[in-house]
Amino acid sequence: MNLFVEAGQQAIVNVLAYIIFIGMALYALQGLRIEQLFKKGKTFQIQLFYIFLSIAIGSAVADFFLNFLDWSQTIPYIFG
């Protein structure tokens, strides 16, 4: 297969993984009452905090998932 096609497919998988896991982290964080840590009426800061925290958590999970996927694809080379 063409090297450029493989790189393009890998890029699509990476982007989708980040989007999905950041979205899942945002959804999970909405189950917490983080707004109690903020001053009253600071809606924008609370939303920004949710976004940044979901990006941090989602990126870490996506990195783990993508590394795990990459490592699992290289396991057959041990026996070959």
N, CA, C and O of each residue as an XYZ file, in Angstrom:
320
protein
N       0.849     -1.183      0.000
C       0.000      0.000      0.000
C       0.896      1.247      0.000
O       1.998      1.241      0.548
N       0.415      2.262     -0.599
C       1.150      3.513     -0.706
C       1.394      4.112      0.679
O       0.496      4.145      1.520
N       2.600      4.577      0.898
C       2.978      5.148      2.200
C       2.128      6.362      2.550
O       1.787      6.569      3.715
N       1.784      7.166      1.546
C       0.962      8.351      1.792
C      -0.460      7.982      2.189
O      -1.077      8.657      3.014
N      -0.976      6.912      1.602
C      -2.322      6.456      1.940
C      -2.347      5.962      3.395
O      -3.279      6.269      4.139
N      -1.328      5.202      3.792
C      -1.244      4.719      5.167
C      -1.124      5.874      6.157
O      -1.754      5.855      7.215
N      -0.326      6.869      5.819
C      -0.178      8.035      6.691
C      -1.493      8.800      6.803
O      -1.837      9.291      7.878
N      -2.223      8.902      5.704
C      -3.518      9.575      5.724
C      -4.534      8.827      6.562
O      -5.297      9.436      7.312
N      -4.549      7.509      6.440
C      -5.465      6.694      7.236
C      -5.130      6.806      8.720
O      -6.027      6.907      9.558
N      -3.846      6.789      9.041
C      -3.419      6.922     10.434
C      -3.818      8.287     10.989
O      -4.220      8.390     12.147
N      -3.711      9.327     10.176
C      -4.092     10.669     10.611
C      -5.588     10.739     10.906
O      -6.002     11.360     11.886
N      -6.393     10.109     10.065
C      -7.842     10.105     10.292
C      -8.184      9.368     11.587
O      -9.014      9.833     12.368
N      -7.547      8.227     11.811
C      -7.783      7.468     13.047
C      -7.392      8.309     14.260
O      -8.119      8.344     15.252
N      -6.254      8.980     14.184
C      -5.791      9.809     15.305
C      -6.757     10.946     15.602
O      -7.120     11.168     16.757
N      -7.174     11.665     14.569
C      -8.094     12.792     14.764
C      -9.413     12.311     15.354
O      -9.937     12.917     16.290
N      -9.950     11.223     14.808
C     -11.205     10.684     15.320
C     -11.075     10.228     16.771
O     -11.978     10.445     17.580
N      -9.951      9.598     17.094
C      -9.744      9.138     18.470
C      -9.731     10.327     19.433
O     -10.361     10.275     20.489
N      -9.031     11.377     19.080
C      -8.993     12.559     19.950
C     -10.368     13.183     20.106
O     -10.771     13.527     21.217
N     -11.089     13.332     19.011
C     -12.426     13.935     19.081
C     -13.354     13.089     19.936
O     -14.077     13.614     20.783
N     -13.336     11.781     19.718
C     -14.228     10.887     20.466
C     -13.898     10.893     21.949
O     -14.800     11.012     22.778
N     -12.618     10.766     22.300
C     -12.254     10.683     23.711
C     -12.396     12.020     24.436
O     -12.719     12.041     25.624
N     -12.163     13.122     23.752
C     -12.400     14.427     24.379
C     -13.897     14.616     24.613
O     -14.305     15.128     25.655
N     -14.709     14.205     23.650
C     -16.156     14.276     23.832
C     -16.628     13.392     24.975
O     -17.489     13.796     25.757
N     -16.077     12.197     25.080
C     -16.447     11.299     26.175
C     -16.028     11.875     27.524
O     -16.763     11.757     28.504
N     -14.849     12.498     27.578
C     -14.387     13.105     28.827
C     -15.295     14.270     29.221
O     -15.627     14.429     30.396
N     -15.692     15.076     28.248
C     -16.606     16.184     28.536
C     -17.935     15.661     29.065
O     -18.490     16.208     30.018
N     -18.437     14.614     28.450
C     -19.694     14.012     28.891
C     -19.562     13.469     30.320
O     -20.463     13.645     31.141
N     -18.450     12.819     30.607
C     -18.239     12.259     31.946
C     -18.082     13.358     32.995
O     -18.580     13.227     34.113
N     -17.397     14.434     32.639
C     -17.183     15.527     33.595
C     -18.481     16.251     33.939
O     -18.592     16.844     35.013
N     -19.448     16.210     33.055
C     -20.714     16.871     33.330
C     -21.483     16.180     34.450
O     -22.447     16.735     34.977
N     -21.062     14.975     34.812
C     -21.678     14.274     35.931
C     -21.160     14.747     37.279
O     -21.713     14.392     38.320
N     -20.100     15.546     37.264
C     -19.540     16.085     38.503
C     -20.100     17.480     38.770
O     -20.590     18.153     37.863
N     -20.019     17.893     40.019
C     -20.456     19.254     40.384
C     -19.237     20.141     40.626
O     -19.021     20.636     41.733
N     -18.456     20.328     39.587
C     -17.244     21.133     39.677
C     -17.580     22.598     39.924
O     -16.783     23.335     40.505
N     -18.762     23.015     39.481
C     -19.130     24.436     39.620
C     -19.169     24.889     41.079
O     -19.141     26.089     41.352
N     -19.234     23.950     42.012
C     -19.233     24.323     43.430
C     -17.872     24.860     43.873
O     -17.765     25.508     44.914
N     -16.835     24.590     43.082
C     -15.494     25.089     43.397
C     -15.294     26.534     42.960
O     -14.331     27.183     43.368
N     -16.200     27.034     42.133
C     -16.069     28.372     41.570
C     -16.975     29.365     42.301
O     -17.934     28.984     42.973
N     -16.647     30.624     42.152
C     -17.503     31.679     42.693
C     -18.813     31.718     41.918
O     -18.878     31.316     40.756
N     -19.830     32.197     42.566
C     -21.150     32.279     41.948
C     -21.127     33.251     40.762
O     -20.526     34.323     40.835
N     -21.785     32.863     39.682
C     -21.891     33.737     38.521
C     -20.707     33.660     37.565
O     -20.635     34.455     36.628
N     -19.795     32.751     37.765
C     -18.612     32.616     36.901
C     -18.841     31.525     35.857
O     -18.048     30.590     35.749
N     -19.911     31.641     35.099
C     -20.316     30.616     34.143
C     -19.266     30.392     33.064
O     -18.956     29.248     32.731
N     -18.713     31.473     32.513
C     -17.725     31.333     31.444
C     -16.491     30.599     31.940
O     -15.972     29.729     31.241
N     -16.011     30.933     33.135
C     -14.832     30.270     33.685
C     -15.100     28.789     33.941
O     -14.223     27.951     33.732
N     -16.295     28.473     34.387
C     -16.653     27.067     34.631
C     -16.656     26.297     33.315
O     -16.116     25.193     33.243
N     -17.256     26.867     32.280
C     -17.295     26.202     30.980
C     -15.897     26.031     30.401
O     -15.577     24.988     29.831
N     -15.070     27.058     30.549
C     -13.694     26.982     30.067
C     -12.914     25.903     30.804
O     -12.130     25.170     30.200
N     -13.135     25.809     32.117
C     -12.488     24.774     32.910
C     -12.910     23.382     32.440
O     -12.069     22.494     32.303
N     -14.203     23.189     32.194
C     -14.703     21.913     31.677
C     -14.035     21.563     30.350
O     -13.640     20.418     30.132
N     -13.911     22.543     29.476
C     -13.310     22.305     28.162
C     -11.844     21.927     28.298
O     -11.402     20.945     27.701
N     -11.086     22.689     29.071
C      -9.659     22.394     29.234
C      -9.424     21.055     29.924
O      -8.541     20.293     29.529
N     -10.214     20.772     30.952
C     -10.062     19.509     31.657
C     -10.445     18.333     30.761
O      -9.794     17.289     30.801
N     -11.481     18.490     29.962
C     -11.871     17.409     29.058
C     -10.824     17.202     27.967
O     -10.592     16.071     27.541
N     -10.191     18.281     27.512
C      -9.103     18.143     26.532
C      -7.922     17.410     27.151
O      -7.336     16.534     26.515
N      -7.570     17.754     28.374
C      -6.440     17.097     29.043
C      -6.720     15.609     29.258
O      -5.875     14.766     28.955
N      -7.888     15.293     29.774
C      -8.222     13.890     30.040
C      -8.405     13.128     28.729
O      -7.871     12.030     28.568
N      -9.150     13.700     27.802
C      -9.398     13.033     26.523
C      -8.128     12.804     25.724
O      -7.976     11.766     25.081
N      -7.214     13.767     25.759
C      -5.938     13.601     25.051
C      -5.103     12.493     25.674
O      -4.484     11.706     24.957
N      -5.079     12.423     26.987
C      -4.321     11.360     27.664
C      -4.897      9.986     27.323
O      -4.151      9.044     27.056
N      -6.216      9.876     27.331
C      -6.852      8.596     27.000
C      -6.630      8.251     25.528
O      -6.371      7.094     25.199
N      -6.728      9.237     24.647
C      -6.497      8.998     23.220
C      -5.052      8.567     22.981
O      -4.806      7.659     22.187
N      -4.089      9.209     23.659
C      -2.690      8.804     23.536
C      -2.508      7.354     23.963
O      -1.830      6.582     23.283
N      -3.117      6.982     25.096
C      -3.038      5.603     25.559
C      -3.633      4.661     24.520
O      -3.015      3.655     24.170
N      -4.816      4.975     24.028
C      -5.499      4.132     23.048
C      -4.663      3.982     21.774
O      -4.503      2.872     21.267
N      -4.134      5.085     21.257
C      -3.360      5.036     20.021
C      -2.039      4.297     20.213
O      -1.616      3.550     19.331
N      -1.384      4.498     21.358
C      -0.161      3.745     21.650
C      -0.459      2.260     21.766
O       0.279      1.431     21.234
N      -1.532      1.925     22.457
C      -1.919      0.528     22.607
C      -2.202     -0.101     21.244
O      -1.789     -1.230     20.983
N      -2.898      0.620     20.383
C      -3.192      0.149     19.036
C      -1.907     -0.070     18.245
O      -1.762     -1.083     17.561
N      -0.985      0.866     18.337
C       0.285      0.760     17.627
C       1.103     -0.416     18.142
O       1.651     -1.190     17.357
N       1.183     -0.546     19.450
C       1.956     -1.645     20.035
C       1.352     -2.998     19.688
O       2.082     -3.949     19.410
N       0.031     -3.093     19.701
C      -0.605     -4.370     19.392
C      -0.381     -4.767     17.939
O      -0.386     -5.956     17.619
N      -0.184     -3.798     17.059
C       0.088     -4.106     15.670
C       1.523     -4.566     15.454
O       1.808     -5.223     14.452
N       2.434     -4.237     16.368
C       3.826     -4.637     16.211
C       4.152     -5.940     16.938
O       5.255     -6.463     16.782
N       3.231     -6.470     17.718
C       3.474     -7.733     18.441
C       3.802     -8.888     17.496
O       4.690     -9.677     17.818
N       3.140     -9.032     16.357
C       3.488    -10.163     15.468
C       4.934    -10.174     15.009
O       5.444    -11.228     14.628
N       5.610     -9.032     15.035
C       7.010     -8.985     14.600
C       7.942     -9.716     15.565
O       9.071    -10.050     15.206
N       7.476     -9.962     16.782
C       8.286    -10.719     17.741
C       8.496    -12.145     17.237
O       9.575    -12.716     17.393
N       7.471    -12.700     16.643
C       7.498    -14.095     16.235
C       7.892    -14.276     14.774
O       7.952    -15.402     14.282
N       8.159    -13.182     14.084
C       8.443    -13.283     12.650
C       9.841    -13.034     12.360
O      10.249    -13.080     11.200
